[in-house]
Amino acid sequence: MRRLALRAGAGLARTGSVFGHGSGDIALAFSTAYTVPQQTDQPMPSMAMLHDGLIDGLFQAVVDSTEQAIVHALCSARAVTGRNEHHRYALADLLPDWPGAFPQPTTAAP
């Protein structure tokens, strides 16, 4: 799992991030594949394992999905005004000539 999580940095790099000191970038990885029994009288689960030579497809999937998550977040973001009236525009506001490139915001049901 750790080896997969480390590949998130490559997805960040595809979008121009340097994953540098103080950047605030964080990658989390977890699995729900196996539950270790708490009671000693219960058997441990048998585990299927993937050979190291076949893991490249999973590495590629991590990189692709990280890149896609960043692009989607950028395209879905709305304009915001923060502390001291600092304003950040949404990409959709800055690039109005790209119809269909940015999803329309949805509102949550009451």
Phi and psi in radians as a Rosetta constraint file:
Dihedral C 1 N 2 CA 2 C 2 CIRCULARHARMONIC -1.044 0.35
Dihedral N 2 CA 2 C 2 N 3 CIRCULARHARMONIC -0.727 0.35
Dihedral C 2 N 3 CA 3 C 3 CIRCULARHARMONIC -1.099 0.35
Dihedral N 3 CA 3 C 3 N 4 CIRCULARHARMONIC -0.638 0.35
Dihedral C 3 N 4 CA 4 C 4 CIRCULARHARMONIC -1.200 0.35
Dihedral N 4 CA 4 C 4 N 5 CIRCULARHARMONIC -0.773 0.35
Dihedral C 4 N 5 CA 5 C 5 CIRCULARHARMONIC -1.067 0.35
Dihedral N 5 CA 5 C 5 N 6 CIRCULARHARMONIC -0.608 0.35
Dihedral C 5 N 6 CA 6 C 6 CIRCULARHARMONIC -1.114 0.35
Dihedral N 6 CA 6 C 6 N 7 CIRCULARHARMONIC -0.441 0.35
Dihedral C 6 N 7 CA 7 C 7 CIRCULARHARMONIC -1.288 0.35
Dihedral N 7 CA 7 C 7 N 8 CIRCULARHARMONIC -0.214 0.35
Dihedral C 7 N 8 CA 8 C 8 CIRCULARHARMONIC -1.046 0.35
Dihedral N 8 CA 8 C 8 N 9 CIRCULARHARMONIC -0.541 0.35
Dihedral C 8 N 9 CA 9 C 9 CIRCULARHARMONIC -1.051 0.35
Dihedral N 9 CA 9 C 9 N 10 CIRCULARHARMONIC -0.590 0.35
Dihedral C 9 N 10 CA 10 C 10 CIRCULARHARMONIC -1.186 0.35
Dihedral N 10 CA 10 C 10 N 11 CIRCULARHARMONIC -0.644 0.35
Dihedral C 10 N 11 CA 11 C 11 CIRCULARHARMONIC -1.148 0.35
Dihedral N 11 CA 11 C 11 N 12 CIRCULARHARMONIC -0.672 0.35
Dihedral C 11 N 12 CA 12 C 12 CIRCULARHARMONIC -1.117 0.35
Dihedral N 12 CA 12 C 12 N 13 CIRCULARHARMONIC -0.718 0.35
Dihedral C 12 N 13 CA 13 C 13 CIRCULARHARMONIC -1.090 0.35
Dihedral N 13 CA 13 C 13 N 14 CIRCULARHARMONIC -0.618 0.35
Dihedral C 13 N 14 CA 14 C 14 CIRCULARHARMONIC -1.064 0.35
Dihedral N 14 CA 14 C 14 N 15 CIRCULARHARMONIC -0.464 0.35
Dihedral C 14 N 15 CA 15 C 15 CIRCULARHARMONIC -1.683 0.35
Dihedral N 15 CA 15 C 15 N 16 CIRCULARHARMONIC 0.060 0.35
Dihedral C 15 N 16 CA 16 C 16 CIRCULARHARMONIC 1.788 0.35
Dihedral N 16 CA 16 C 16 N 17 CIRCULARHARMONIC -0.043 0.35
Dihedral C 16 N 17 CA 17 C 17 CIRCULARHARMONIC -1.301 0.35
Dihedral N 17 CA 17 C 17 N 18 CIRCULARHARMONIC 2.552 0.35
Dihedral C 17 N 18 CA 18 C 18 CIRCULARHARMONIC -1.761 0.35
Dihedral N 18 CA 18 C 18 N 19 CIRCULARHARMONIC -0.016 0.35
Dihedral C 18 N 19 CA 19 C 19 CIRCULARHARMONIC 0.907 0.35
Dihedral N 19 CA 19 C 19 N 20 CIRCULARHARMONIC 0.752 0.35
Dihedral C 19 N 20 CA 20 C 20 CIRCULARHARMONIC -1.556 0.35
Dihedral N 20 CA 20 C 20 N 21 CIRCULARHARMONIC 3.095 0.35
Dihedral C 20 N 21 CA 21 C 21 CIRCULARHARMONIC -1.053 0.35
Dihedral N 21 CA 21 C 21 N 22 CIRCULARHARMONIC 2.243 0.35
Dihedral C 21 N 22 CA 22 C 22 CIRCULARHARMONIC 1.405 0.35
Dihedral N 22 CA 22 C 22 N 23 CIRCULARHARMONIC 0.116 0.35
Dihedral C 22 N 23 CA 23 C 23 CIRCULARHARMONIC -1.289 0.35
Dihedral N 23 CA 23 C 23 N 24 CIRCULARHARMONIC -0.416 0.35
Dihedral C 23 N 24 CA 24 C 24 CIRCULARHARMONIC 1.463 0.35
Dihedral N 24 CA 24 C 24 N 25 CIRCULARHARMONIC 0.036 0.35
Dihedral C 24 N 25 CA 25 C 25 CIRCULARHARMONIC -1.270 0.35
Dihedral N 25 CA 25 C 25 N 26 CIRCULARHARMONIC 2.396 0.35
Dihedral C 25 N 26 CA 26 C 26 CIRCULARHARMONIC -2.501 0.35
Dihedral N 26 CA 26 C 26 N 27 CIRCULARHARMONIC 2.461 0.35
Dihedral C 26 N 27 CA 27 C 27 CIRCULARHARMONIC -2.122 0.35
Dihedral N 27 CA 27 C 27 N 28 CIRCULARHARMONIC 2.248 0.35
Dihedral C 27 N 28 CA 28 C 28 CIRCULARHARMONIC -2.012 0.35
Dihedral N 28 CA 28 C 28 N 29 CIRCULARHARMONIC 2.515 0.35
Dihedral C 28 N 29 CA 29 C 29 CIRCULARHARMONIC -2.423 0.35
Dihedral N 29 CA 29 C 29 N 30 CIRCULARHARMONIC 2.441 0.35
Dihedral C 29 N 30 CA 30 C 30 CIRCULARHARMONIC -2.639 0.35
Dihedral N 30 CA 30 C 30 N 31 CIRCULARHARMONIC 2.842 0.35
Dihedral C 30 N 31 CA 31 C 31 CIRCULARHARMONIC -2.378 0.35
Dihedral N 31 CA 31 C 31 N 32 CIRCULARHARMONIC 2.531 0.35
Dihedral C 31 N 32 CA 32 C 32 CIRCULARHARMONIC -1.990 0.35
Dihedral N 32 CA 32 C 32 N 33 CIRCULARHARMONIC 0.374 0.35
Dihedral C 32 N 33 CA 33 C 33 CIRCULARHARMONIC -1.166 0.35
Dihedral N 33 CA 33 C 33 N 34 CIRCULARHARMONIC -0.723 0.35
Dihedral C 33 N 34 CA 34 C 34 CIRCULARHARMONIC -2.315 0.35
Dihedral N 34 CA 34 C 34 N 35 CIRCULARHARMONIC 2.484 0.35
Dihedral C 34 N 35 CA 35 C 35 CIRCULARHARMONIC -1.967 0.35
Dihedral N 35 CA 35 C 35 N 36 CIRCULARHARMONIC 2.140 0.35
Dihedral C 35 N 36 CA 36 C 36 CIRCULARHARMONIC -1.472 0.35
Dihedral N 36 CA 36 C 36 N 37 CIRCULARHARMONIC 2.189 0.35
Dihedral C 36 N 37 CA 37 C 37 CIRCULARHARMONIC -1.139 0.35
Dihedral N 37 CA 37 C 37 N 38 CIRCULARHARMONIC 2.496 0.35
Dihedral C 37 N 38 CA 38 C 38 CIRCULARHARMONIC -1.433 0.35
Dihedral N 38 CA 38 C 38 N 39 CIRCULARHARMONIC -0.481 0.35
Dihedral C 38 N 39 CA 39 C 39 CIRCULARHARMONIC -1.575 0.35
Dihedral N 39 CA 39 C 39 N 40 CIRCULARHARMONIC 2.357 0.35
Dihedral C 39 N 40 CA 40 C 40 CIRCULARHARMONIC -1.225 0.35
Dihedral N 40 CA 40 C 40 N 41 CIRCULARHARMONIC -0.324 0.35
Dihedral C 40 N 41 CA 41 C 41 CIRCULARHARMONIC -1.458 0.35
Dihedral N 41 CA 41 C 41 N 42 CIRCULARHARMONIC -0.095 0.35
Dihedral C 41 N 42 CA 42 C 42 CIRCULARHARMONIC -1.627 0.35
Dihedral N 42 CA 42 C 42 N 43 CIRCULARHARMONIC 2.466 0.35
Dihedral C 42 N 43 CA 43 C 43 CIRCULARHARMONIC -1.264 0.35
Dihedral N 43 CA 43 C 43 N 44 CIRCULARHARMONIC 2.634 0.35
Dihedral C 43 N 44 CA 44 C 44 CIRCULARHARMONIC -1.309 0.35
Dihedral N 44 CA 44 C 44 N 45 CIRCULARHARMONIC 2.565 0.35
Dihedral C 44 N 45 CA 45 C 45 CIRCULARHARMONIC -1.233 0.35
Dihedral N 45 CA 45 C 45 N 46 CIRCULARHARMONIC 2.572 0.35
Dihedral C 45 N 46 CA 46 C 46 CIRCULARHARMONIC -1.389 0.35
Dihedral N 46 CA 46 C 46 N 47 CIRCULARHARMONIC 2.540 0.35
Dihedral C 46 N 47 CA 47 C 47 CIRCULARHARMONIC -2.074 0.35
Dihedral N 47 CA 47 C 47 N 48 CIRCULARHARMONIC 2.267 0.35
Dihedral C 47 N 48 CA 48 C 48 CIRCULARHARMONIC -1.522 0.35
Dihedral N 48 CA 48 C 48 N 49 CIRCULARHARMONIC 2.417 0.35
Dihedral C 48 N 49 CA 49 C 49 CIRCULARHARMONIC -2.169 0.35
Dihedral N 49 CA 49 C 49 N 50 CIRCULARHARMONIC 2.666 0.35
Dihedral C 49 N 50 CA 50 C 50 CIRCULARHARMONIC -1.794 0.35
Dihedral N 50 CA 50 C 50 N 51 CIRCULARHARMONIC 2.288 0.35
Dihedral C 50 N 51 CA 51 C 51 CIRCULARHARMONIC -1.123 0.35
Dihedral N 51 CA 51 C 51 N 52 CIRCULARHARMONIC 2.471 0.35
Dihedral C 51 N 52 CA 52 C 52 CIRCULARHARMONIC -0.966 0.35
Dihedral N 52 CA 52 C 52 N 53 CIRCULARHARMONIC -0.553 0.35
Dihedral C 52 N 53 CA 53 C 53 CIRCULARHARMONIC -1.218 0.35
Dihedral N 53 CA 53 C 53 N 54 CIRCULARHARMONIC -0.197 0.35
Dihedral C 53 N 54 CA 54 C 54 CIRCULARHARMONIC -1.904 0.35
Dihedral N 54 CA 54 C 54 N 55 CIRCULARHARMONIC 0.121 0.35
Dihedral C 54 N 55 CA 55 C 55 CIRCULARHARMONIC -1.524 0.35
Dihedral N 55 CA 55 C 55 N 56 CIRCULARHARMONIC -0.152 0.35
Dihedral C 55 N 56 CA 56 C 56 CIRCULARHARMONIC -1.009 0.35
Dihedral N 56 CA 56 C 56 N 57 CIRCULARHARMONIC -0.613 0.35
Dihedral C 56 N 57 CA 57 C 57 CIRCULARHARMONIC -1.093 0.35
Dihedral N 57 CA 57 C 57 N 58 CIRCULARHARMONIC -0.645 0.35
Dihedral C 57 N 58 CA 58 C 58 CIRCULARHARMONIC -1.223 0.35
Dihedral N 58 CA 58 C 58 N 59 CIRCULARHARMONIC -0.682 0.35
Dihedral C 58 N 59 CA 59 C 59 CIRCULARHARMONIC -1.040 0.35
Dihedral N 59 CA 59 C 59 N 60 CIRCULARHARMONIC -0.774 0.35
Dihedral C 59 N 60 CA 60 C 60 CIRCULARHARMONIC -1.104 0.35
Dihedral N 60 CA 60 C 60 N 61 CIRCULARHARMONIC -0.687 0.35
Dihedral C 60 N 61 CA 61 C 61 CIRCULARHARMONIC -1.117 0.35
Dihedral N 61 CA 61 C 61 N 62 CIRCULARHARMONIC -0.676 0.35
Dihedral C 61 N 62 CA 62 C 62 CIRCULARHARMONIC -1.110 0.35
Dihedral N 62 CA 62 C 62 N 63 CIRCULARHARMONIC -0.812 0.35
Dihedral C 62 N 63 CA 63 C 63 CIRCULARHARMONIC -1.086 0.35
Dihedral N 63 CA 63 C 63 N 64 CIRCULARHARMONIC -0.841 0.35
Dihedral C 63 N 64 CA 64 C 64 CIRCULARHARMONIC -1.075 0.35
Dihedral N 64 CA 64 C 64 N 65 CIRCULARHARMONIC -0.785 0.35
Dihedral C 64 N 65 CA 65 C 65 CIRCULARHARMONIC -1.225 0.35
Dihedral N 65 CA 65 C 65 N 66 CIRCULARHARMONIC -0.584 0.35
Dihedral C 65 N 66 CA 66 C 66 CIRCULARHARMONIC -1.142 0.35
Dihedral N 66 CA 66 C 66 N 67 CIRCULARHARMONIC -0.804 0.35
Dihedral C 66 N 67 CA 67 C 67 CIRCULARHARMONIC -1.047 0.35
Dihedral N 67 CA 67 C 67 N 68 CIRCULARHARMONIC -0.807 0.35
Dihedral C 67 N 68 CA 68 C 68 CIRCULARHARMONIC -1.098 0.35
Dihedral N 68 CA 68 C 68 N 69 CIRCULARHARMONIC -0.675 0.35
Dihedral C 68 N 69 CA 69 C 69 CIRCULARHARMONIC -1.105 0.35
Dihedral N 69 CA 69 C 69 N 70 CIRCULARHARMONIC -0.697 0.35
Dihedral C 69 N 70 CA 70 C 70 CIRCULARHARMONIC -1.195 0.35
Dihedral N 70 CA 70 C 70 N 71 CIRCULARHARMONIC -0.813 0.35
Dihedral C 70 N 71 CA 71 C 71 CIRCULARHARMONIC -1.061 0.35
Dihedral N 71 CA 71 C 71 N 72 CIRCULARHARMONIC -0.768 0.35
Dihedral C 71 N 72 CA 72 C 72 CIRCULARHARMONIC -1.097 0.35
Dihedral N 72 CA 72 C 72 N 73 CIRCULARHARMONIC -0.742 0.35
Dihedral C 72 N 73 CA 73 C 73 CIRCULARHARMONIC -1.106 0.35
Dihedral N 73 CA 73 C 73 N 74 CIRCULARHARMONIC -0.721 0.35
Dihedral C 73 N 74 CA 74 C 74 CIRCULARHARMONIC -1.130 0.35
Dihedral N 74 CA 74 C 74 N 75 CIRCULARHARMONIC -0.728 0.35
Dihedral C 74 N 75 CA 75 C 75 CIRCULARHARMONIC -1.298 0.35
Dihedral N 75 CA 75 C 75 N 76 CIRCULARHARMONIC -0.421 0.35
Dihedral C 75 N 76 CA 76 C 76 CIRCULARHARMONIC -1.623 0.35
Dihedral N 76 CA 76 C 76 N 77 CIRCULARHARMONIC -0.215 0.35
Dihedral C 76 N 77 CA 77 C 77 CIRCULARHARMONIC -1.142 0.35
Dihedral N 77 CA 77 C 77 N 78 CIRCULARHARMONIC 2.563 0.35
Dihedral C 77 N 78 CA 78 C 78 CIRCULARHARMONIC -1.816 0.35
Dihedral N 78 CA 78 C 78 N 79 CIRCULARHARMONIC 2.789 0.35
Dihedral C 78 N 79 CA 79 C 79 CIRCULARHARMONIC -1.125 0.35
Dihedral N 79 CA 79 C 79 N 80 CIRCULARHARMONIC 2.519 0.35
Dihedral C 79 N 80 CA 80 C 80 CIRCULARHARMONIC -2.393 0.35
Dihedral N 80 CA 80 C 80 N 81 CIRCULARHARMONIC 2.658 0.35
Dihedral C 80 N 81 CA 81 C 81 CIRCULARHARMONIC -2.128 0.35
Dihedral N 81 CA 81 C 81 N 82 CIRCULARHARMONIC 2.222 0.35
Dihedral C 81 N 82 CA 82 C 82 CIRCULARHARMONIC -1.947 0.35
Dihedral N 82 CA 82 C 82 N 83 CIRCULARHARMONIC -2.717 0.35
Dihedral C 82 N 83 CA 83 C 83 CIRCULARHARMONIC -1.014 0.35
Dihedral N 83 CA 83 C 83 N 84 CIRCULARHARMONIC 2.519 0.35
Dihedral C 83 N 84 CA 84 C 84 CIRCULARHARMONIC 0.997 0.35
Dihedral N 84 CA 84 C 84 N 85 CIRCULARHARMONIC 0.508 0.35
Dihedral C 84 N 85 CA 85 C 85 CIRCULARHARMONIC 1.064 0.35
Dihedral N 85 CA 85 C 85 N 86 CIRCULARHARMONIC 0.486 0.35
Dihedral C 85 N 86 CA 86 C 86 CIRCULARHARMONIC -1.266 0.35
Dihedral N 86 CA 86 C 86 N 87 CIRCULARHARMONIC 2.185 0.35
Dihedral C 86 N 87 CA 87 C 87 CIRCULARHARMONIC -1.975 0.35
Dihedral N 87 CA 87 C 87 N 88 CIRCULARHARMONIC 2.379 0.35
Dihedral C 87 N 88 CA 88 C 88 CIRCULARHARMONIC -2.155 0.35
Dihedral N 88 CA 88 C 88 N 89 CIRCULARHARMONIC 2.176 0.35
Dihedral C 88 N 89 CA 89 C 89 CIRCULARHARMONIC -1.423 0.35
Dihedral N 89 CA 89 C 89 N 90 CIRCULARHARMONIC 2.689 0.35
Dihedral C 89 N 90 CA 90 C 90 CIRCULARHARMONIC -1.409 0.35
Dihedral N 90 CA 90 C 90 N 91 CIRCULARHARMONIC 2.628 0.35
Dihedral C 90 N 91 CA 91 C 91 CIRCULARHARMONIC -1.010 0.35
Dihedral N 91 CA 91 C 91 N 92 CIRCULARHARMONIC -0.630 0.35
Dihedral C 91 N 92 CA 92 C 92 CIRCULARHARMONIC -1.084 0.35
Dihedral N 92 CA 92 C 92 N 93 CIRCULARHARMONIC -0.549 0.35
Dihedral C 92 N 93 CA 93 C 93 CIRCULARHARMONIC -1.302 0.35
Dihedral N 93 CA 93 C 93 N 94 CIRCULARHARMONIC -0.586 0.35
Dihedral C 93 N 94 CA 94 C 94 CIRCULARHARMONIC -1.451 0.35
Dihedral N 94 CA 94 C 94 N 95 CIRCULARHARMONIC -0.419 0.35
Dihedral C 94 N 95 CA 95 C 95 CIRCULARHARMONIC -2.193 0.35
Dihedral N 95 CA 95 C 95 N 96 CIRCULARHARMONIC 1.114 0.35
Dihedral C 95 N 96 CA 96 C 96 CIRCULARHARMONIC -1.191 0.35
Dihedral N 96 CA 96 C 96 N 97 CIRCULARHARMONIC -0.276 0.35
Dihedral C 96 N 97 CA 97 C 97 CIRCULARHARMONIC -1.463 0.35
Dihedral N 97 CA 97 C 97 N 98 CIRCULARHARMONIC 0.124 0.35
Dihedral C 97 N 98 CA 98 C 98 CIRCULARHARMONIC -1.883 0.35
Dihedral N 98 CA 98 C 98 N 99 CIRCULARHARMONIC 1.213 0.35
Dihedral C 98 N 99 CA 99 C 99 CIRCULARHARMONIC -1.119 0.35
Dihedral N 99 CA 99 C 99 N 100 CIRCULARHARMONIC 2.433 0.35
Dihedral C 99 N 100 CA 100 C 100 CIRCULARHARMONIC 1.439 0.35
Dihedral N 100 CA 100 C 100 N 101 CIRCULARHARMONIC -0.162 0.35
Dihedral C 100 N 101 CA 101 C 101 CIRCULARHARMONIC -1.362 0.35
Dihedral N 101 CA 101 C 101 N 102 CIRCULARHARMONIC -0.405 0.35
Dihedral C 101 N 102 CA 102 C 102 CIRCULARHARMONIC -2.084 0.35
Dihedral N 102 CA 102 C 102 N 103 CIRCULARHARMONIC 2.222 0.35
Dihedral C 102 N 103 CA 103 C 103 CIRCULARHARMONIC -1.162 0.35
Dihedral N 103 CA 103 C 103 N 104 CIRCULARHARMONIC 2.571 0.35
Dihedral C 103 N 104 CA 104 C 104 CIRCULARHARMONIC -1.318 0.35
Dihedral N 104 CA 104 C 104 N 105 CIRCULARHARMONIC 2.395 0.35
Dihedral C 104 N 105 CA 105 C 105 CIRCULARHARMONIC -1.104 0.35
Dihedral N 105 CA 105 C 105 N 106 CIRCULARHARMONIC 2.501 0.35
Dihedral C 105 N 106 CA 106 C 106 CIRCULARHARMONIC -1.926 0.35
Dihedral N 106 CA 106 C 106 N 107 CIRCULARHARMONIC 2.653 0.35
Dihedral C 106 N 107 CA 107 C 107 CIRCULARHARMONIC -1.863 0.35
Dihedral N 107 CA 107 C 107 N 108 CIRCULARHARMONIC 2.548 0.35
Dihedral C 107 N 108 CA 108 C 108 CIRCULARHARMONIC -1.276 0.35
Dihedral N 108 CA 108 C 108 N 109 CIRCULARHARMONIC 2.533 0.35
Dihedral C 108 N 109 CA 109 C 109 CIRCULARHARMONIC -1.187 0.35
Dihedral N 109 CA 109 C 109 N 110 CIRCULARHARMONIC 2.527 0.35
